[in-house]
Amino acid sequence: MQKQFVRYGGVLVDGEPMKELLPGEIVTVRTPRRMFRGRSVVLALGPWAANFLPTIGVDIPLQPQRIAVYYWRSNETGRFDTATFPTIITENATQRDQCIYGLPAEEYPGLVKICLHTGPDVDPDRRDAVDSRWVEDRMRAIIAQNFPGLDPTPAVTETCIYTMTPDHDPVLDHHPAWKNIVIAAGFSGHGFKLSPVVGKVLSQLATGQTPEYDMSHFRLARFHKHKL
């Protein structure tokens, strides 16, 4: 996707954090090195949205969480491959710390991805400063009880950060005062998976078009917490 972006004239800038955003008919973004100016801007800030958006008058109830990503070794050849093992998602409205998701062995040969769909609250700048041992303990018990074909000790452990809203759905909307500022926040870990359609919607919002989808559920106003 980045290669396609560059192919069509985009410019990628890494390692240059946004320090300030100045609204107006022309939006200005200040970094430690320079200023960027444009007719519109899309703010897709990941877990840092929780700290930055209030500085421009938008207070969305966002909570970053540190998510442990586990891969488990199969003891049965072929049982957990893409042809035989489904993608799974469990839902429990009253016990979210029991909800898991899983994918067949694909990313690592012979290793199945099964993870808890929650984790400890975290500051994204100090993501490793929390105790998440309880997550592994819970997942070991779930694997031992429900997946006898898997070794209950994770073979590979990675981490990522979710950004949660109270309803677990994202915000895709204009700033309530400045329509040339578009906000994308609160993707609960699935923003990347939805990036083609989300990018399409955000580009339509940023260029003054009406999205071809019903966006009412994803509006900022559903939380009634923006402060201008």
GINOR-V562931 format. One record per helix or strand of 2 or more residues. SS is the DSSP state (2 for helix, 1 for strand). FROM is the first residue (numbers start at 0). LEN is the number of residues. Records with the same first field share a line. If there is no record, write none. Layout:
SS = FROM-LEN + FROM-LEN
//
This chain:
2 = 1-6 + 45-11 + 95-3 + 123-3 + 132-14 + 191-15 + 215-3 + 219-3
1 = 17-5 + 26-5 + 34-4 + 40-3 + 62-12 + 87-2 + 99-9 + 110-6 + 155-9 + 170-4 + 180-5
//
